[in-house]
Amino acid sequence: MKQGNKNLLLRLLQQYKELGIAEQIDFTTENIVDHFGFTATTAKRYLRQLTEFGYLEAHGGNKNRTYSKRG
């Protein structure tokens, strides 16, 4: 993963933490799109990468997938 992408992903998690929702609820791709203005494709890619690197945990199938902070 490029360092710029990693920094962006970590910033995304930090912003959710500052909003007080990263540890309280599961969130969806749509939440990320609405909050950060990414395209759905970009949001899915970032969420997949965060999951692969162990920052997030995915729940559910493709259409109903939610994510939560791992740990």
N, C-alpha and C positions, 0 to 999 in steps of 0.2 A: 504494500500500500504506500502510495506517495505520502510524504510528510504533510503536505498541504491538506490532503484528504483526512488524514488522521487528526490533525488539528481542528478541522471543521467538525468532525464527528465528536470530538471531545467538547468542543464549544457547544454543540447541540445538546449534549447531555448536561453540561453546566447550566445552560439557560433553562432547561426543564427543571433542574434541581433548584435554581433560584426562584422559579415560579411555584415551587413547592409541590410539584406533581410527579416528579420522576420516581419518587418512592411511594406515592400514594395510590396510583392507578396504573392500569395498563393503558397503553396508547396505541393508536393505529397509524397507518400510513397517511390517512386523511388528516389526522391531527397535526402531523409534521408538515404536510403540504399547506394547511391553513395557517399554521403559526409562523413558519419560516419562508413560505413562498416558493419552495422548491416545486419542480414538476413531480408528478407521481413516480415517474421512472427514477429520477434522482433520489427521491425520498426512499424508495424501495431499495435502491443500491446502498445507500448509507445505512439503512436499518439492517440489511443483510450483512454488511461489513461489520457493524457493531456487534451483531450476533456471532459472527465467525470469530471475532477477537475476544469474545467472552464478556463484553460489557452489558449485553442485553440477552434476554431469553424470549424466544418466540413461542406463542401459544396458538393453537387452532390451525385450520386449513388456510389455503391461499386467500379465499374471499373473506374469511372471518378472522384473519390473523391479527393478534394483538402482541404487543411487546411490553416487557417489564424489565426493570433493572435487575441484573443477576446479582444474587448474593443476598 
